[in-house]
Amino acid sequence: MTTTLSVGEDAGGLRVDVFLASMLPELTRSAAARLLENGGVTRKGRAVAKSHKVIAGESFDVEIPDSAPAENVAQDIPLDVVFEDGDVIVVNKPRGMVVHPAPGHADGTLVNALLHHCGDSLSGIGGVMRPGIVHRIDRDTSGLIIAAKNDYAHRKLAAQLSDHTLSRTYECVVRGKLPQDAGTISAPIGRHPTERKKMAVTDKNSRAAVTHYEVIARYPGFTHARCRLETGRTHQIRVHMASIGHPILGDEVYGGRDTRIKLTGQCLHARELRFTHPRTGEEIHVTAELPPYFADVLLKISR
């Protein structure tokens, strides 16, 4: 898979391996260095040296190899299919399910289930390890996710993600009382400066990120909120809500442990998707009801 990265003003002067690792969450600095050594990073068609220091305004083509040489195995895992036709499938993913195989999660993923359900009808743009996957949601986030059944549909849907016409709306329970009934968080997100597995609001090596939120209901010590993504950065809603002092309930990565409500993973559900069908041009609107774990949380905090 080839990705094009442009250097922002704040990144100028960084070593190219550091820049690559800051822009691509799935890439460690050592992996970036290997890519450079193997000619996997080019600028204007020429391989980039590992010692190169990036300049604001220049761009690189990064060829990211498949994460494993072996193909995924189709597994008969039940799927909650919300919408499906010859081009697109929308699935209501349960919390706890990983989207695609990765170290520590070789199988039992959404991709394994899709391979069984769709057979050979999945796009190849995501590579052998991510067939059909247009966007991702975290393992412990439940809700709607789109997969493409062919490359044409994948490109069209990816373009909608890029220009923000594919609308994604989530519901969450956050800690504390949100000060406003509605608001917008516009704060750039990049890799955490010291903890590589985390993201953070930062002006350094970051990308613009915008989240719109509104209050659905207030409870003692908690707020039930709706969040709409304008951009789609890694962990965006989790990072943004934590940045304003209202981390998502159950999110120990960005909010620490809350002993009042026992919950494994964040209380975050991808509730609605709106997109233009890649072939027919029809507007598609799909929803996924709140899952039992979420409803149970609402019941507990209302007492």
C-alpha positions as CSV (number, residue, x, y, z in Angstrom):
1,M,0.0,0.0,0.0
2,T,1.4,3.4,-1.0
3,T,0.8,6.5,1.2
4,T,1.8,10.0,0.3
5,L,2.9,12.2,3.2
6,S,3.5,16.0,3.1
7,V,5.7,17.8,5.6
8,G,4.1,20.5,7.7
9,E,5.9,23.6,9.0
10,D,6.3,22.1,12.5
11,A,8.0,19.0,11.2
12,G,10.8,20.7,9.2
13,G,14.3,19.6,10.3
14,L,13.3,16.2,11.6
15,R,15.1,13.1,10.5
16,V,13.0,11.4,7.9
17,D,12.6,8.2,10.0
18,V,11.3,10.2,12.9
19,F,8.9,12.0,10.7
20,L,7.5,8.8,9.2
21,A,7.0,7.2,12.6
22,S,5.2,10.3,13.8
23,M,2.8,10.3,10.9
24,L,2.0,6.6,10.6
25,P,0.9,5.1,13.9
26,E,1.4,1.5,12.6
27,L,5.1,2.3,11.9
28,T,7.8,2.2,14.5
29,R,11.0,4.2,14.0
30,S,13.0,1.1,13.4
31,A,10.4,-0.1,10.8
32,A,10.6,3.3,9.2
33,A,14.4,3.0,9.0
34,R,14.1,-0.5,7.4
35,L,11.7,1.0,4.8
36,L,14.2,3.7,4.0
37,E,17.1,1.2,3.7
38,N,15.0,-1.0,1.3
39,G,14.0,1.9,-0.9
40,G,10.4,1.9,0.2
41,V,10.4,5.7,0.7
42,T,10.8,7.9,-2.4
43,R,10.7,11.6,-3.2
44,K,10.1,12.5,-6.9
45,G,10.7,8.9,-7.8
46,R,14.1,8.7,-6.0
47,A,14.8,6.7,-2.9
48,V,15.3,8.8,0.2
49,A,18.4,8.4,2.4
50,K,17.9,7.5,6.1
51,S,20.0,10.6,7.1
52,H,17.7,13.0,5.2
53,K,16.2,15.8,7.2
54,V,12.7,16.7,6.0
55,I,11.9,20.2,4.6
56,A,8.5,21.8,5.1
57,G,6.4,21.5,1.9
58,E,8.1,18.4,0.5
59,S,6.3,15.1,0.2
60,F,7.2,11.4,0.2
61,D,5.6,8.3,-1.3
62,V,5.8,5.5,1.3
63,E,5.3,1.9,0.2
64,I,4.1,0.0,3.3
65,P,4.5,-3.8,2.9
66,D,1.9,-6.2,4.1
67,S,2.2,-6.8,7.8
68,A,2.6,-10.6,7.3
69,P,3.4,-12.7,4.2
70,A,0.7,-15.3,4.9
71,E,-2.9,-14.7,3.8
72,N,-5.7,-14.5,6.4
73,V,-7.8,-17.5,7.1
74,A,-11.6,-17.3,6.6
75,Q,-13.4,-18.1,9.9
76,D,-17.0,-18.7,10.4
77,I,-17.6,-15.9,13.0
78,P,-21.2,-14.5,13.2
79,L,-21.6,-11.0,11.8
80,D,-24.3,-8.5,12.5
81,V,-24.7,-7.2,8.9
82,V,-26.6,-3.9,8.8
83,F,-26.3,-3.2,5.0
84,E,-25.0,-5.2,2.1
85,D,-25.0,-5.3,-1.6
86,G,-22.5,-6.1,-4.4
87,D,-20.2,-3.2,-3.5
88,V,-20.4,-2.5,0.2
89,I,-21.0,-4.2,3.5
90,V,-21.7,-2.4,6.8
91,V,-21.2,-4.4,9.9
92,N,-22.1,-3.7,13.5
93,K,-18.9,-4.7,15.2
94,P,-19.1,-6.0,18.8
95,R,-16.7,-4.5,21.4
96,G,-13.7,-6.7,22.0
97,M,-13.3,-7.7,18.3
98,V,-10.1,-6.6,16.6
99,V,-10.7,-5.2,13.0
100,H,-7.7,-6.8,11.3
101,P,-4.9,-9.3,12.3
102,A,-2.0,-7.8,14.1
103,P,0.7,-9.0,16.5
104,G,-1.1,-10.7,19.4
105,H,-4.3,-11.0,17.3
106,A,-3.6,-13.5,14.5
107,D,-7.2,-14.5,14.0
108,G,-10.7,-14.1,15.3
109,T,-10.8,-10.6,13.7
110,L,-13.4,-8.8,11.7
111,V,-11.3,-9.5,8.6
112,N,-11.4,-13.3,9.2
113,A,-15.2,-13.1,9.6
114,L,-15.5,-11.0,6.4
115,L,-13.4,-13.4,4.4
116,H,-15.8,-16.2,5.3
117,H,-18.9,-14.1,4.7
118,C,-17.8,-12.5,1.5
119,G,-15.4,-15.0,0.0
120,D,-13.3,-13.4,-2.7
121,S,-15.6,-10.4,-2.9
122,L,-13.4,-7.9,-0.9
123,S,-11.3,-5.1,-2.3
124,G,-7.5,-5.6,-2.4
125,I,-6.5,-2.0,-1.8
126,G,-5.9,-2.6,1.9
127,G,-3.4,-5.3,1.2
128,V,-3.5,-9.0,2.1
129,M,-3.9,-8.2,5.8
130,R,-6.7,-5.7,5.5
131,P,-8.9,-6.8,2.6
132,G,-12.0,-4.6,2.2
133,I,-11.2,-2.4,5.2
134,V,-12.0,1.3,4.4
135,H,-11.7,2.7,8.0
136,R,-11.1,1.2,11.4
137,I,-12.6,1.5,14.9
138,D,-10.8,0.4,18.1
139,R,-11.1,-3.1,19.5
140,D,-13.2,-2.0,22.5
141,T,-15.3,0.5,20.5
142,S,-18.5,-1.1,19.3
143,G,-20.6,-0.2,16.2
144,L,-20.6,0.4,12.5
145,I,-17.7,-0.1,10.2
146,I,-17.7,-0.2,6.3
147,A,-15.9,-2.7,4.1
148,A,-15.6,-2.5,0.3
149,K,-16.2,-5.5,-1.9
150,N,-14.2,-4.2,-4.8
151,D,-11.5,-1.7,-5.5
152,Y,-13.8,0.7,-7.3
153,A,-16.1,1.0,-4.2
154,H,-13.0,1.2,-1.9
155,R,-11.6,4.2,-3.8
156,K,-14.9,6.0,-3.9
157,L,-15.5,5.5,-0.1
158,A,-11.9,6.5,0.7
159,A,-12.5,9.7,-1.2
160,Q,-15.5,10.4,0.9
161,L,-13.5,9.8,4.1
162,S,-10.9,12.3,2.8
163,D,-13.3,15.1,1.9
164,H,-15.4,14.5,5.0
165,T,-18.6,13.6,3.2
166,L,-18.8,10.2,4.8
167,S,-20.4,11.1,8.2
168,R,-19.6,9.1,11.3
169,T,-21.6,9.7,14.5
170,Y,-20.7,8.1,17.8
171,E,-22.3,8.0,21.3
172,C,-20.3,7.9,24.4
173,V,-20.5,8.3,28.2
174,V,-17.9,10.7,29.5
175,R,-16.9,11.4,33.1
176,G,-18.0,14.7,34.6
177,K,-20.4,17.4,33.5
178,L,-19.8,18.8,30.0
179,P,-19.9,22.6,30.4
180,Q,-21.8,23.2,27.2
181,D,-24.8,21.5,25.6
182,A,-22.8,21.4,22.3
183,G,-19.4,22.3,21.1
184,T,-16.5,21.7,18.8
185,I,-13.0,20.5,19.7
186,S,-10.5,21.6,17.1
187,A,-7.1,20.4,18.2
188,P,-4.3,18.7,16.3
189,I,-3.5,15.1,17.2
190,G,-0.1,13.3,16.9
191,R,1.9,10.6,18.5
192,H,2.4,11.0,22.2
193,P,5.9,12.4,22.8
194,T,6.9,9.7,25.3
195,E,4.4,6.9,25.1
196,R,4.4,5.5,21.5
197,K,1.1,3.5,21.8
198,K,-0.8,6.7,22.7
199,M,-1.9,9.7,20.8
200,A,-2.1,13.2,22.2
201,V,-3.2,16.8,21.4
202,T,0.0,18.4,20.3
203,D,1.3,20.9,17.8
204,K,4.4,18.8,17.0
205,N,4.3,16.3,14.1
206,S,0.5,16.3,14.3
207,R,-2.5,16.5,11.9
208,A,-5.6,18.7,12.2
209,A,-8.5,17.0,14.0
210,V,-12.1,18.2,14.6
211,T,-14.8,16.6,16.7
212,H,-18.3,18.0,17.2
213,Y,-20.2,17.0,20.3
214,E,-23.6,17.5,21.9
215,V,-25.2,16.4,25.1
216,I,-27.9,13.7,25.0
217,A,-28.4,13.4,28.8
218,R,-26.8,14.4,32.0
219,Y,-26.3,12.2,35.0
220,P,-24.6,12.7,38.4
221,G,-20.9,12.6,37.6
222,F,-21.4,11.6,33.9
223,T,-22.7,12.9,30.6
224,H,-24.1,10.9,27.7
225,A,-23.0,12.6,24.6
226,R,-23.1,12.3,20.8
227,C,-19.9,13.0,18.8
228,R,-19.5,13.5,15.1
229,L,-16.1,13.2,13.4
230,E,-15.1,15.8,10.9
231,T,-11.7,14.1,10.6
232,G,-10.7,10.6,11.5
233,R,-7.4,10.5,13.5
234,T,-6.4,7.5,15.5
235,H,-8.2,7.5,18.9
236,Q,-9.7,10.9,18.0
237,I,-12.8,11.0,20.1
238,R,-11.0,9.5,23.1
239,V,-8.1,11.9,22.9
240,H,-10.3,15.0,22.3
241,M,-12.7,14.3,25.1
242,A,-9.8,13.6,27.5
243,S,-8.2,16.8,26.4
244,I,-11.1,18.9,27.7
245,G,-11.1,17.1,31.0
246,H,-13.9,14.6,30.2
247,P,-12.4,11.3,29.3
248,I,-14.7,8.5,28.1
249,L,-15.8,6.2,30.9
250,G,-13.8,3.0,30.9
251,D,-10.9,4.4,28.9
252,E,-8.0,3.7,31.2
253,V,-5.5,4.7,28.4
254,Y,-6.6,8.3,28.3
255,G,-8.6,8.8,31.5
256,G,-7.3,6.4,34.1
257,R,-9.4,4.0,36.2
258,D,-12.9,5.1,37.4
259,T,-13.9,2.9,40.3
260,R,-17.5,4.0,40.3
261,I,-18.5,1.9,37.3
262,K,-16.7,-1.3,36.4
263,L,-16.1,-1.5,32.7
264,T,-13.6,-3.1,30.4
265,G,-12.7,-0.7,27.7
266,Q,-14.2,2.6,26.7
267,C,-18.0,3.3,26.6
268,L,-18.0,4.3,22.9
269,H,-20.3,3.2,20.2
270,A,-20.3,4.0,16.4
271,R,-24.0,4.8,16.1
272,E,-24.6,6.2,12.6
273,L,-23.1,6.2,9.2
274,R,-24.1,8.4,6.2
275,F,-22.4,8.0,2.9
276,T,-23.1,8.2,-0.8
277,H,-23.3,4.8,-2.4
278,P,-20.1,4.4,-4.6
279,R,-22.0,3.1,-7.6
280,T,-25.6,4.3,-7.5
281,G,-25.0,7.7,-5.9
282,E,-27.8,7.0,-3.4
283,E,-27.5,8.4,0.1
284,I,-27.2,5.5,2.6
285,H,-28.0,6.1,6.2
286,V,-27.5,3.2,8.7
287,T,-27.8,3.0,12.4
288,A,-26.8,0.5,15.1
289,E,-28.8,0.4,18.4
290,L,-26.9,0.8,21.6
291,P,-25.5,-2.6,22.7
292,P,-26.3,-4.2,26.0
293,Y,-23.1,-3.0,27.7
294,F,-23.8,0.6,26.9
295,A,-27.5,0.3,28.0
296,D,-26.3,-1.3,31.2
297,V,-23.9,1.7,31.9
298,L,-26.8,4.2,31.3
299,L,-28.9,2.2,33.8
300,K,-26.2,2.2,36.4
301,I,-25.3,5.9,36.2
302,S,-29.0,6.9,36.3
303,R,-29.6,5.4,39.8
